[in-house]
Structures are given as C-alpha cells and as structure tokens.
Amino acid sequence: MDALGLLHARAGKPRVLFMIAEQNIGQQFYTFWWGGKSEFKAQHYDMSASETALKEEFINKGFNIVDISVATGKIDIANAYRIADLTDTGAREIGRKLGAEVVIKGKAFAKEGPRTAGSSVASYLADITASAIRVDNGAVIASSRGHGVARHISEVSGGTEALEKASKEMAEKIIEQITQKWSSEVTTGGIVQMTVRGASYSDLTKFKAILQKNIRGIKAIHQRSFEGGVAVLDVESKTNAQSLADEISTKDFGTLRVNVTGASSNTIEVSIGR
C-alpha cells in the first residue's frame, strides 16, 4: 500500500460526497442533483462537468466516493435544502442520509470570454469554489477555488472544458489540504467533540477529571458549554473518536454510570447516571 493509501486506511477511509451546483453556458439556472425536477426550471440534469472532473481526481488519489446515482432515490430531501446555495447544515444532513463522512459543496459557473473578431473560435472562462465539511461535527477541513480557460467553436463544449479545468485545479488544492489535515491528526491527534448528557455539574467535573487521569492519549479537555444537563466538550486526543469511545466503555468511573450512546469518526455521545 502506498503512503496515500495507508493514510486513507488510518483515517478510516472516509466516504466523500460531492454537492456542486453548476451553471454552464446556455443554462439559465444552476443545476444540482439534490434539487429535484421542479428546481431545475425544466432544464434536464446530467452529471455536472465539475462533479465528474472532481470525482475523477479524487478516485485517482484513492478516495472513497459516494455514488449518488444509486442512492438519491432512496432518501427524502427537505424542500429547504433543495437550493443551489446550500447551507453547511443542509449539506451535512444530506450527507448523513447518504452515509458520507465528508461533503464537498460549492458552486461552479462558466461564461463566454473575449471573442476575436471574424473568428469562429471563442474563449470560455469558468470558476469554481468549494469547501470540504465533516458531516459529524461540521468542521471545515479544506476550502479552495479554481479557474479554467478554454477555446472552442462550440460554446457548450467550451464551457464544459473550462469547468473541467477549473475543477481539476481546485481538486489538487483541496486534496492537498485534506491529506495534510488527516496526516496531522493521524500523527499528533486531533479534536474529538464529546456530548455528555444527564450529568449534574459536579458529576461532569468528576467525569472530566477521570478522563484526563485514566484515559490514554487525552492531552486536554475544553468545556464549550453546559446547559440543561447537556455538556459539549472538545477533547484533544492522540487517538480517534472510536478508539476513545472503546476505551471509555471499558473504564471504571466509580460511582458514575457512564454509557457511550454514539460514536462517529470525530464525535462521541455519552450519558451519565448513578
């Protein structure tokens, strides 16, 4: 296994979902697969040039890609999310339903550039922006843009070629950022978001002290909030969330009854009772 393949394995082979709204030359509106037919204003939707180019680049680097062609008919998408300018919350909700760990969402736009007088060949310009978001905790792990230029007789073909070039340029930058992030987390650890339910403040204090003292790999615990018996902690850990959850589930917390009720790649949910 090469170095990048080993990194993917150690990061847990996260599944990546692409959500790119695209407007090519000749299209009046942005098209996007999560919008439904009514949102396309009667325009036929094919796989966008941008998403196709991005998928190709990511697959070539060994990423695990969610295939929307076999999944989209199996989920319900709220009307509030059937828009081109999708919020991070909407992208995460759709990503969760499709089993993705990372969503790459953004917009791509192509237009005609300067045309030489008397020539049948025109220039076409495209720009794309996107960010990579973790589905479980909403963390943005990469963000970039790309620009593409093409010359062609056909405006549709020229726009498509420009979109592909812009997407490939951006893909290289986002892949580099994602792999740097994963490499850092695999080497030195990262932040695990822990939600603790059912604890009094005194029980929460005891729980944090036992975690810090008895769980291997915990470097620091930062309490972000405590309200209504629910606390949110950011745990600096040398291990990932699932390994940390495994260890918590086997530890003795004395008079506290601690149960791990959920775990993902970067989050843990715990309930505390007596």
N, C-alpha and C positions, 0 to 999 in steps of 0.2 A: 504494500500500500504506500503511495507517495505521501509527501508531507501534508498536502492539502486534504487528501482523503483521510489521513489519520486525524487531522484537525476536525473534520466533519464528524468523524466517529466519536471523538472525545467530547464534542459539543452536543452529541445526542442526535445527529442527523436531522436537524430541524427542517420541517416542511415549509416551503416558501410559496405564497400565493401572490400573484400579480393582479393589481387593480389599477389599470391605466386607462383613463378617459382620453380618447383621441379624436381630433378633428383634422381630417385630411383635406386637401384641395378639392373643391366641388361638393363638400358636405356643409350643410347649413348649421348643423348642431354637432356637439360632441357625442360620440357613440361609446358605449361601455356595456359590458356583458351583464352587469348586475342591475341594469335599469329596467329591463322588461320592455316589451314591444311598444307600449304606449309612450315610453320616454324617448324613443328613437325618432319620434315625429315622422313615422312611415318610412324611415330610412332602414335599409337592410343592414344587419350587423354581421360582419365576418370577424374572425380573429384579427385584432388590430396589428398593423405592421410593427408598432412599438412593442407590444407584448410578445409577439413572435420573435423579434430580434433579441429581446431581453431573455426570454426563455432559452433560446439557443446558447447565449453566452453563459448563462448560469448552469445549464446542463453540462456544457463543456468543462466547467470547473467543478463538476461533481455534486452540485446542489440537488436536493430532493424537492421536486416541483409538484404542486397540487394541480391535477388535471381537471379544469373546470368543465370540460365537455361532458364528463360522466357524472358530475356532482351537482351542477346548478339546478337541475330539475327536481332534486331531492330535498331542497331547503326552501324555507319561506323567508323572503327578504322584506322587511318593513318598508312601507312607502316612503318614510322619512329618509331612508338610505338609498333610494333609487334616484340619486343625483350625481352629477359629474364631480362637484366639489364635495366629495365625501369627507366627513369628519373622521378623526382618528378613532373615535368611539364606534362609529358605524363600520369602519374597516375592520376593527378588532372583533365586532360582533359577527360579521360575515365570515371572517377568518376562523373564528372559533367553531362555527357551524360546519365549516369545510375541513376541519382538522388541521389547520395551519398553525405553525408556531411563529412565523414571521409573515407580515403582509408588506408588500412593496406597492405603495399607492402614489399616484401622481397624474399629471396631465401632459399631453403631447399635442403640438399644433404645427401644421405646415401651411406655408403661403408661397405665392409666386414672388420671386425676386426680380432684379432688373433684367430687362429683355433687350437684346441687341437689335437695333432697327434692321429690318429686312431679313432677319434670321428666323428659321422655324424652331430653333433650339432656344429654350428659356432656362433660367436658373431658378431653383426652388430651395427654400430655406425651411428648416424645422428646428423646433426647440422642445425639450422635454425636461421636466423637473419631477423628482420623486423622493420619497423618504421610506426607510425601512423601519417598521414598527413591530415590537414584540407584542404578540396577541395577549399573553397572560398578564403583563404588568404595564403595557403601554409605553415602554421605554423606546425612544428613537435611537437606533443603533447605527444609522447611516443616513446621509442626505446629500443629494448632488443634482447636477443639471448637465445636459448635453446639447450640443448644437451640430446640425448637419447641413451640408450644401450639396445639391446635385444639379446636373444639367441633362435635360431630356426633351424630346419632341413632345411627349405626352405629359400633360400636367398631372394626371393621376399617378402615373408611373414615377414622374419626377418627385412628386410629394412623398410617395411611398419610399423611394430610395433615400430621400433626405431624412425621413423619420427613422429609417433603419440605421443610418449613420449616426444620428443623434443618440439613439438608444444604445448602440454599441459603445459609443464614447462614454455615456453615463454609466453603463453596466460595469465597465472596467473600474470606475471610481468607487461605485457602491460595493462591488465585490471586495475591493481592497479594504474599505472601511469595515465591512462586516468581518472579514477574516482577521483583521487586526484586533477587533473587539473580542472575537472568540479566542484568539490566541492569548490575549492578555488575561481573560477570565480563566482559561484552562491552566495558565502558568501561575498566576498570582491570586486567582479567585475573583469574586465579584459581589454584587449586592443581591441578596435574596429578600424579597418582600414577604413578611410574615404577618398574617392577620390572626389575632388572638381574640376569641370570643368567650364570654361567660365569666370573665375574671373580675374580681374586685381589684382596686388599685394595689392593695397590699399583696394580693396573690400574684399580680403581674410583676411586681417588684421582685418577689421571691423567684418567680419563673425566670426572669431575665438573669438574676444572679446565678442560678443553677446552670442555665445555658452557657453563660460566659465562663464558668468554672469547669464544667464537666463535659462539654461537647467539644470534640476536637475540631480544630480548623476555624473556630469563630474568633475573629480579630476584634470586632467591636459591634455594639448594638446601639442603634439610634432610634429612639422612640419618636415617631412622627405625629401620632395623635392618640387620644384615649377619650372615648365618648360613648355613653350608654352601654358600658361593659364590653366595648369593642376597641381593641388597640391595633395600631398599624406600626410595625417595626421594620426598619431596614437593617438587615444583618449582614455585616461584612464577613464573608465566609470563604475559606480556601476550597471548599467543596461546593458542588451544585445543589440546587434545592432538593432534588430527590434523594441524594445521598444524605443530606442533612435531615430530611424527614425520616429516613430509615433509622438514623441514629437516635433521634428524639423518641421514636416509637418504642425503642428498647431500653430507654433510660428510666431510672427510678427518680421520681420527683418528690419523694417523701409523702407529705400529706396532700399534695396536689395530684389530682387525677387528670392527666394530660393525654388527649387523644388527637392524633393527626387525622383531620377530616378531609383534606385535599392537598394535592401537590402537583405542580407542573414544573417546567424546566427552570423557572425563576421565581416561583411563588409557593408558599406553604400556608395552609389554613389549619389552625389549632383551636381546640376547645378545652377549657379548663374548668374543672369542678372539684368537689371534695367528697 
